[in-house]
Amino acid sequence: MKTFKTLLSKFRREEDGAALVEYGVALLVVILVGTTALVTLANNTGTLFQGAADASDEVVGAIPAEGDGT
């Protein structure tokens, strides 16, 4: 039982555990912010490319096909 009490008091004195938890929380925040940024960027990029595709469809649709006689 003495060993357990010694271990418990040593754990209370050392701050390595608290620092590890703080680094874990900081890492979680960075991951969440990074994921949110990537999802937003992907959505904006998809919208941008869809707009370009729609514009090119309008341009290609305005060109008469060969053999139309127009």
Phi, psi and omega in degrees: 000329180295323180297320179295317179296321178295316179297318180294318179292325177295320180296322179292324182286322183281145181252012181297320180296318180294319179296322179296319177295319179297318177295323177297316179295318179298318178296319178298318179296317179297319179296316180295317179294317179296318179295317178298318179296318180293320179295317178297316178297319179296318179295317180295321179294319178298318178296318179297314180292325178295321177296320178293321179294319178296319179294320180290328176296322178294319181291314181293324179291336180279344180275124179293143179285153179294138178090006178285336183082012180254000000 
